[in-house]
Amino acid sequence: VALTEDGHGGQEYLVTGPQALTVRDRTTAIGAARGADVELVELTEEQALETWRGQGMPEDVIAFLIDVYRDTPPEGRTVLDTVEEVTGRPARSFAQWAEEHAHAFRAEASPGA
């Protein structure tokens, strides 16, 4: 999003959607948008570490992700009205966003499919 009107230069905005959602909530919304369920496979911390290290993920990124998954920061579970205050329009829901991008979640959109 580009804010081109005067007064936004140098400003930082923390934006959220209209609902605080769990990973399961987001997975359900994506499944509904694509017209087929999406299986959510939750990993233990040990499984996540093994998987991410096996993918070559940097250790600092892994540490950050583990911290976030252990205790989601307040920003991740707080709904703010920043979008509406700044743009004059309410934030779209995750379900709306998923519906608008459903093609990206369908098998035919996957690389190599």
Backbone bond lengths (Angstrom), bond angles and torsions (degrees), N, CA, C in turn:
res aa  C-N    CA-C-N  psi(-1)  N-CA   C-N-CA  omega(-1)  CA-C   N-CA-C  phi
1 V - - - 1.451 - - 1.512 108.00 -
2 A 1.300 117.02 133.77 1.459 121.74 176.86 1.522 108.85 -111.13
3 L 1.303 115.78 125.59 1.463 121.58 176.01 1.520 106.33 -102.29
4 T 1.323 115.84 103.92 1.456 120.40 -172.28 1.520 113.82 -99.44
5 E 1.325 117.49 -7.18 1.458 119.65 179.50 1.526 109.91 -74.63
6 D 1.323 116.03 158.55 1.461 120.84 176.59 1.524 110.16 -59.78
7 G 1.331 115.66 150.26 1.457 121.26 174.37 1.511 115.19 99.45
8 H 1.333 117.44 -7.44 1.465 119.28 -178.64 1.524 112.73 -99.96
9 G 1.319 117.30 -13.02 1.457 120.93 -179.12 1.521 111.39 -57.88
10 G 1.320 116.36 128.96 1.452 121.13 178.33 1.522 114.95 77.57
11 Q 1.315 117.61 -2.97 1.463 121.48 -179.67 1.528 110.04 -82.68
12 E 1.307 115.84 148.81 1.463 122.12 172.45 1.513 107.49 -119.97
13 Y 1.324 116.33 131.58 1.454 121.31 -179.10 1.523 109.65 -121.69
14 L 1.314 116.45 130.92 1.455 121.58 172.01 1.521 106.01 -94.36
15 V 1.319 116.77 117.65 1.461 120.76 -176.21 1.524 110.40 -115.71
16 T 1.316 115.18 148.22 1.461 122.21 176.32 1.515 108.43 -138.27
17 G 1.309 115.44 168.82 1.445 120.60 169.46 1.519 108.79 -81.85
18 P 1.320 116.96 -176.52 1.461 120.40 -176.79 1.529 114.55 -79.40
19 Q 1.337 117.62 -2.96 1.463 120.75 -179.06 1.525 109.56 -139.57
20 A 1.329 116.19 145.79 1.465 120.98 170.11 1.525 106.21 -87.43
21 L 1.322 116.76 122.85 1.464 121.09 -173.44 1.521 111.42 -121.73
22 T 1.306 114.93 147.68 1.456 120.94 172.57 1.530 108.79 -84.38
23 V 1.316 116.28 168.45 1.465 120.21 174.88 1.525 109.31 -59.62
24 R 1.319 116.88 -39.84 1.467 120.43 178.89 1.533 110.72 -61.94
25 D 1.345 117.64 -41.94 1.470 121.23 177.50 1.527 110.72 -59.36
26 R 1.324 116.71 -45.14 1.468 120.66 -178.73 1.526 110.74 -66.89
27 T 1.328 116.86 -39.45 1.460 120.96 178.25 1.523 110.66 -62.58
28 T 1.323 116.56 -42.51 1.466 121.37 178.17 1.524 110.70 -62.01
29 A 1.332 117.19 -42.53 1.468 121.14 179.99 1.525 111.20 -64.19
30 I 1.322 117.36 -40.22 1.465 120.47 178.03 1.522 110.19 -65.70
31 G 1.324 117.31 -42.03 1.463 120.54 177.21 1.517 111.75 -60.29
32 A 1.318 116.80 -43.57 1.467 120.69 178.76 1.524 110.52 -63.12
33 A 1.318 117.32 -41.26 1.460 121.20 -178.65 1.522 112.08 -66.89
34 R 1.328 116.80 -37.64 1.466 119.26 -177.68 1.523 112.54 -87.03
35 G 1.336 116.34 -7.95 1.454 120.05 177.52 1.510 114.13 80.20
36 A 1.317 117.32 17.88 1.463 122.21 178.38 1.519 108.16 -155.60
37 D 1.314 115.27 139.06 1.459 119.55 -179.31 1.528 111.32 -58.54
38 V 1.310 114.76 149.08 1.461 122.38 174.35 1.520 106.29 -115.16
39 E 1.320 115.96 127.10 1.461 119.64 -179.98 1.522 109.61 -81.57
40 L 1.311 115.81 127.71 1.458 121.55 175.36 1.521 107.72 -98.30
41 V 1.314 116.05 118.20 1.459 121.47 178.77 1.522 107.18 -108.17
42 E 1.314 115.61 111.32 1.457 119.90 -179.76 1.524 109.22 -88.60
43 L 1.310 115.65 132.88 1.454 121.74 -179.29 1.521 110.30 -102.32
44 T 1.307 115.57 149.60 1.458 119.01 169.51 1.527 106.73 -70.95
45 E 1.318 116.24 165.78 1.459 119.45 178.19 1.527 110.57 -58.91
46 E 1.319 116.61 -40.87 1.463 120.62 -179.96 1.531 111.13 -63.56
47 Q 1.332 117.10 -42.38 1.461 120.78 178.30 1.527 111.02 -63.99
48 A 1.335 115.85 -41.22 1.463 120.05 179.21 1.527 110.53 -62.90
49 L 1.333 116.40 -45.88 1.465 120.16 178.77 1.525 111.13 -58.13
50 E 1.321 116.37 -46.99 1.463 120.90 -179.39 1.529 111.10 -62.04
51 T 1.329 116.27 -44.55 1.464 120.99 -179.18 1.522 111.02 -63.63
52 W 1.333 116.65 -51.11 1.466 120.63 -176.50 1.521 111.74 -64.94
53 R 1.320 116.87 -40.58 1.469 119.28 177.50 1.526 110.03 -64.70
54 G 1.328 116.15 -39.82 1.459 120.64 177.71 1.515 112.89 -63.58
55 Q 1.325 116.70 -26.08 1.465 121.68 177.46 1.526 111.81 -86.83
56 G 1.341 115.99 -2.29 1.456 119.84 178.79 1.516 114.87 81.10
57 M 1.314 117.04 18.49 1.457 120.63 179.71 1.532 109.63 -66.72
58 P 1.337 117.84 137.35 1.470 120.31 179.18 1.533 112.03 -62.11
59 E 1.327 115.55 145.28 1.470 121.15 -176.96 1.527 112.59 -60.03
60 D 1.345 118.33 -35.47 1.462 119.30 180.00 1.522 111.15 -67.31
61 V 1.320 116.94 -34.96 1.469 120.70 176.98 1.525 109.60 -69.23
62 I 1.316 116.75 -42.68 1.465 120.92 177.74 1.521 110.19 -59.28
63 A 1.323 117.37 -45.70 1.469 121.07 179.81 1.523 110.84 -60.89
64 F 1.336 116.82 -41.68 1.462 120.83 178.15 1.527 110.74 -61.81
65 L 1.323 116.80 -48.06 1.466 120.48 -178.54 1.522 111.60 -62.66
66 I 1.313 117.40 -42.02 1.466 120.54 178.29 1.523 109.95 -60.97
67 D 1.336 117.38 -44.21 1.472 120.57 178.19 1.520 111.50 -60.46
68 V 1.327 116.84 -43.51 1.470 120.88 -179.33 1.520 110.43 -64.54
69 Y 1.333 117.17 -44.35 1.462 119.64 -178.74 1.518 112.45 -69.65
70 R 1.329 116.83 -30.03 1.466 119.42 177.39 1.522 110.77 -67.89
71 D 1.323 116.02 -43.98 1.460 120.74 -176.80 1.518 108.56 -148.68
72 T 1.321 116.42 95.06 1.454 120.89 179.58 1.521 109.35 -54.80
73 P 1.336 117.64 127.65 1.460 119.12 -179.58 1.525 111.14 -64.23
74 P 1.338 117.21 157.97 1.470 120.47 -178.84 1.524 112.96 -51.72
75 E 1.336 117.46 -34.23 1.462 120.15 179.59 1.517 111.63 -61.58
76 G 1.316 117.46 -27.80 1.453 121.10 -178.56 1.512 114.17 -83.66
77 R 1.314 117.44 -8.23 1.464 119.97 -179.72 1.528 112.09 -130.44
78 T 1.331 116.21 19.75 1.449 121.98 -179.88 1.520 108.82 -118.73
79 V 1.309 117.34 132.76 1.459 121.95 176.93 1.524 108.07 -95.89
80 L 1.316 115.56 127.52 1.461 121.58 179.69 1.524 110.19 -117.73
81 D 1.322 116.55 156.06 1.465 120.69 178.86 1.526 111.78 -101.75
82 T 1.316 117.18 23.42 1.459 122.44 -177.14 1.523 112.06 -57.51
83 V 1.321 117.90 -43.64 1.465 120.88 -177.72 1.519 110.02 -57.31
84 E 1.321 117.24 -49.26 1.464 120.08 -178.87 1.525 111.49 -67.57
85 E 1.328 117.24 -39.15 1.465 120.01 178.89 1.526 111.27 -61.33
86 V 1.322 116.86 -40.57 1.461 120.96 -174.97 1.524 112.24 -84.31
87 T 1.329 117.49 -38.73 1.468 120.34 -173.84 1.520 114.02 -101.98
88 G 1.331 116.79 -18.35 1.462 119.54 -175.26 1.516 112.85 82.66
89 R 1.334 117.26 1.22 1.470 122.06 178.66 1.519 108.58 -123.60
90 P 1.327 117.23 145.11 1.467 118.67 177.95 1.528 110.69 -68.39
91 A 1.318 115.36 153.36 1.463 120.80 176.61 1.523 109.54 -66.41
92 R 1.327 115.72 146.51 1.465 119.75 174.50 1.514 108.67 -75.84
93 S 1.316 115.40 150.85 1.461 119.57 175.70 1.526 108.86 -77.12
94 F 1.319 116.08 161.52 1.457 120.48 175.99 1.528 109.69 -61.56
95 A 1.333 116.69 -38.48 1.470 120.40 178.97 1.530 110.64 -61.24
96 Q 1.341 117.28 -40.78 1.466 119.96 177.16 1.526 110.46 -63.33
97 W 1.329 115.47 -45.15 1.457 119.60 179.23 1.532 110.37 -60.77
98 A 1.327 117.30 -45.00 1.466 121.36 -179.73 1.525 110.55 -61.23
99 E 1.312 116.89 -41.08 1.469 121.09 178.78 1.533 110.32 -62.69
100 E 1.319 116.32 -43.56 1.466 120.86 -179.87 1.528 112.14 -66.07
101 H 1.316 117.31 -24.59 1.464 121.71 -177.78 1.530 112.45 -115.32
102 A 1.315 117.02 20.07 1.470 121.50 -175.79 1.525 112.12 -55.76
103 H 1.329 116.93 -35.42 1.469 119.80 -179.66 1.528 112.04 -57.18
104 A 1.315 117.31 -31.73 1.466 120.82 -178.92 1.525 112.29 -72.53
105 F 1.327 116.46 -17.33 1.464 120.82 -177.85 1.524 112.67 -101.41
106 R 1.318 117.18 -0.18 1.459 120.30 179.68 1.521 109.60 -90.06
107 A 1.322 116.31 150.90 1.470 122.02 -175.36 1.523 112.15 -55.49
108 E 1.328 117.35 -38.03 1.463 119.09 -176.33 1.527 112.09 -67.85
109 A 1.340 117.49 -15.18 1.462 120.74 178.31 1.521 111.92 -89.99
110 S 1.328 116.85 -9.66 1.462 120.58 -176.84 1.522 110.64 -74.50
111 P 1.341 117.15 139.21 1.466 119.63 176.20 1.525 110.24 -59.90
112 G 1.302 116.34 135.98 1.454 121.14 177.39 1.513 114.19 79.37
113 A 1.335 117.72 2.86 1.470 119.71 -179.44 1.501 110.63 -83.05
